[in-house]
Amino acid sequence: MTKLPQYRPGRAQGMALVTALIITLIVGIVALAIGRNALTSQQNASIEFDALSGFALAQSGMNAAERLFRDTLVNDKSKIFSDAGQAISTKLDSDADWWRTTQAWTDSARQVSELSSGKPQFRIEQREFVPLSADLEERNGRMFFRVSSRGSGQGIATAMLQ
């Protein structure tokens, strides 16, 4: 007759402990990966929201400038030009990159007062007069203006439109 191996309870319990520790480690690594992925997704969503709110505020500034320009055309055309008293436009800035500095926006831009948050800014610049014909004495033509608008999101994002 053959002898069967004897059951030793101490060895089997030790193996169960090692197996339980390995499974716990694997579950912990998976939970850590899921948590890190959720945190990254939340940060990306926050950044995207900040950028979109800045863009929406800049668009609001652009719309306010358009309304101001249109209303001024209807009510008092003389206030459109930069050399008039209480003009809505400024002369074309000699520095093409004026919009990059915060000080330039502080000095010469208008804020949209209808909005309670965000306070987008805009600036209307008088560009140039283009006559309808090549005649230098031509008084009929078109005057061009450029509107620049800036809106800042709740975080650090800033959107600028022209």
C-alpha positions as CSV (number, residue, x, y, z in Angstrom):
1,M,0.0,0.0,0.0
2,T,1.2,3.5,-0.9
3,K,1.3,6.3,1.6
4,L,-0.4,9.5,0.9
5,P,1.4,12.7,1.8
6,Q,0.3,14.2,5.0
7,Y,-1.6,17.5,5.1
8,R,0.4,20.2,6.8
9,P,-1.8,23.2,7.6
10,G,1.0,25.7,8.2
11,R,2.3,25.6,4.6
12,A,-1.1,26.1,2.9
13,Q,-1.9,29.1,5.1
14,G,1.4,30.8,4.2
15,M,0.7,30.4,0.5
16,A,-2.8,31.9,0.9
17,L,-1.2,34.9,2.6
18,V,1.2,35.5,-0.2
19,T,-1.6,35.1,-2.8
20,A,-3.7,37.6,-0.9
21,L,-0.9,40.1,-0.7
22,I,-0.2,39.8,-4.5
23,I,-3.9,40.3,-5.3
24,T,-4.0,43.3,-2.9
25,L,-1.0,44.8,-4.6
26,I,-2.5,44.4,-8.1
27,V,-5.8,45.9,-7.0
28,G,-3.9,48.8,-5.4
29,I,-1.9,49.5,-8.6
30,V,-5.1,49.4,-10.7
31,A,-6.9,51.8,-8.2
32,L,-3.9,54.2,-8.3
33,A,-3.9,54.2,-12.1
34,I,-7.7,54.9,-12.2
35,G,-7.3,57.7,-9.7
36,R,-4.4,59.3,-11.6
37,N,-6.4,59.1,-14.8
38,A,-9.5,60.7,-13.2
39,L,-7.3,63.5,-11.8
40,T,-5.7,64.1,-15.2
41,S,-9.1,64.2,-16.9
42,Q,-10.4,66.7,-14.3
43,Q,-7.4,69.0,-14.9
44,N,-7.8,68.8,-18.6
45,A,-11.5,69.7,-18.3
46,S,-10.7,72.6,-16.0
47,I,-8.1,74.0,-18.5
48,E,-10.5,73.5,-21.4
49,F,-13.3,75.3,-19.5
50,D,-10.9,78.2,-18.6
51,A,-9.9,78.6,-22.3
52,L,-13.5,78.4,-23.5
53,S,-14.7,81.0,-21.0
54,G,-11.9,83.3,-22.0
55,F,-12.9,82.9,-25.7
56,A,-16.5,83.5,-24.9
57,L,-15.7,86.7,-23.0
58,A,-13.4,87.9,-25.8
59,Q,-16.3,87.3,-28.2
60,S,-18.6,89.3,-25.9
61,G,-16.1,92.1,-26.1
62,M,-16.1,91.9,-29.9
63,N,-19.9,92.0,-30.0
64,A,-20.0,95.0,-27.6
65,A,-17.5,96.9,-29.9
66,E,-19.7,96.1,-32.9
67,R,-22.8,97.4,-31.1
68,L,-21.0,100.6,-30.0
69,F,-19.8,101.2,-33.5
70,R,-23.2,100.6,-35.1
71,D,-25.0,102.8,-32.5
72,T,-22.4,105.6,-33.0
73,L,-22.9,105.4,-36.7
74,V,-26.6,105.9,-36.2
75,N,-26.4,108.6,-33.5
76,D,-23.3,110.7,-34.2
77,K,-20.9,109.6,-37.0
78,S,-18.3,112.2,-36.0
79,K,-17.5,110.3,-32.8
80,I,-16.2,107.3,-34.8
81,F,-13.0,109.0,-35.9
82,S,-10.0,109.2,-33.5
83,D,-9.5,112.9,-33.8
84,A,-13.0,113.8,-32.6
85,G,-13.9,114.6,-29.0
86,Q,-15.2,111.5,-27.1
87,A,-14.1,109.3,-30.0
88,I,-14.8,105.6,-29.8
89,S,-11.7,104.7,-31.8
90,T,-8.0,105.3,-31.4
91,K,-5.3,106.0,-33.9
92,L,-3.5,103.0,-35.3
93,D,-0.8,102.1,-32.8
94,S,2.8,102.4,-34.1
95,D,3.7,99.2,-32.2
96,A,2.1,96.2,-34.0
97,D,2.5,94.1,-30.9
98,W,0.7,96.5,-28.5
99,W,-1.8,93.9,-27.6
100,R,0.8,91.7,-26.0
101,T,1.3,94.1,-23.0
102,T,-1.1,94.4,-20.2
103,Q,-0.4,98.1,-19.8
104,A,-1.6,98.9,-23.4
105,W,-4.9,97.2,-22.6
106,T,-5.2,99.2,-19.3
107,D,-4.4,102.5,-21.0
108,S,-6.5,102.5,-24.2
109,A,-9.1,99.7,-24.1
110,R,-12.7,99.9,-23.0
111,Q,-14.4,97.4,-20.7
112,V,-17.7,95.8,-21.4
113,S,-19.8,97.1,-18.6
114,E,-22.9,95.0,-19.2
115,L,-21.3,91.9,-17.9
116,S,-21.1,91.2,-14.2
117,S,-18.1,88.9,-14.4
118,G,-15.0,88.6,-16.6
119,K,-15.0,92.2,-17.8
120,P,-13.8,91.7,-21.3
121,Q,-12.0,94.6,-23.0
122,F,-12.0,95.9,-26.6
123,R,-10.2,98.5,-28.6
124,I,-11.3,100.0,-31.9
125,E,-8.4,101.3,-34.0
126,Q,-8.8,103.7,-37.0
127,R,-6.9,102.0,-39.8
128,E,-6.8,103.8,-43.2
129,F,-8.9,105.5,-45.8
130,V,-9.0,103.7,-49.2
131,P,-10.4,105.9,-52.1
132,L,-12.7,104.3,-54.6
133,S,-10.5,105.3,-57.5
134,A,-6.8,105.9,-58.1
135,D,-7.3,109.7,-58.1
136,L,-5.4,111.2,-55.2
137,E,-8.0,113.9,-54.6
138,E,-10.8,111.3,-54.3
139,R,-12.9,112.0,-51.2
140,N,-15.2,109.0,-51.7
141,G,-13.9,105.8,-50.3
142,R,-13.9,103.5,-47.3
143,M,-12.5,104.0,-43.9
144,F,-11.2,100.8,-42.3
145,F,-11.2,100.0,-38.6
146,R,-9.8,97.1,-36.6
147,V,-11.4,95.8,-33.4
148,S,-9.3,93.9,-30.9
149,S,-10.9,92.1,-28.0
150,R,-9.5,90.3,-24.9
151,G,-11.2,88.1,-22.4
152,S,-9.7,86.2,-19.5
153,G,-11.0,83.0,-18.1
154,Q,-11.3,82.2,-14.4
155,G,-7.9,80.7,-14.3
156,I,-4.9,81.9,-16.3
157,A,-6.3,81.5,-19.9
158,T,-6.6,84.7,-22.0
159,A,-8.2,84.8,-25.4
160,M,-7.6,87.7,-27.9
161,L,-9.6,88.2,-31.1
162,Q,-9.3,90.7,-33.9
